[in-house]
Amino acid sequence: MTTAIPYVGGAFVLSGVAVWTSGRRELVQRWLGWLLIVPVVGAAFWLGAPGAAALAAGAGVIAAAEYARLARLRRADLAAMALTLTVFPLTAWLAPEHLLRLLMVVLLGVVLVPVLAGDAEGGAARARGAVFGVVWLAPLSGLVLLGDLAAPLCAAIAVADVGAWCGGKLLRGPALSPLSPAKRWGGIAGGAAAGIAVLALFGAATPATVLAVAAGAPLGDLLESMLKRGAGVKDAGTWLPGFGGLLDRIDSLLVALAVAMALS
């Protein structure tokens, strides 16, 4: 895996030169977003399992806050989700054999939050929203559980996103889904090809990771598009240059991690 790092770094620098030369504001913003993301993620994986657990916990808390706004959850629901998404990756690191038991406990816990608050009017919707949020974001623990496959998978998903954008512009094809009319099947082909190439470069192209990139990533993107359309917003946040919020960056990764864990 380490032998591929210079190639990835070189590609990042070259892409920066190309992006700044293009003068396109959207591309420049996205590259600046990656300038924030790459050092943080790289440092976390360099630290091994503790770093991956810290990365998953931090991302989980931020993503939970963004999701809570989309789903119109209350602070108590967010607090329960944030606690859950902090404990999950720590358990994946220190006691993975207890993860299934923990999942059952925390799902019951987030359901009981509106019950204990006596919310007769919106309690059911809050409970459903919180359970969905936990299930959707819990695969971040895969950053720990997948071990040496986690970093290559993250890199492949990131490059697949670029490949999908290029493939959609060049190959086009039929629209992918009413959930995201701008996305084309040409983008799916371009994203899969680019992501699988990165997996091969890192020596991490297994059936599980290939399927995660080719199918899990676009499904994850559509899933977040569905949620944003339901909430009537374009992005999950505004703080991450070129992407909007963290959920807009990791939507593909969430389902990809779930697929990779299920099949690994």
Secondary structure, DSSP 8 states (H G I E B T S, - for coil): -GGGHHHHHHHHHHHHHHHHHHT-HHHHHHHHHHHHHHHHHHHHHHT-HHHHHHHHHHHHHHHHHHHHHHHT--HHHHHHHHHHHHHHHHHHHH-GGGHHHHHHHHHHHHHHHHHHTT-TTTHHHHHHHHHHHHHHHGGGGHHHHTGGGHHHHHHHHHHHHHHHHHHHHHT--SEEETTEEEEEHHHHHHHHHHHHHHHHHTT---HHHHHIIIIIHHHHHHHHHHHHHHHT-S-S-SSBTTTBSHHHHHHHHHHHHHHHHHH-
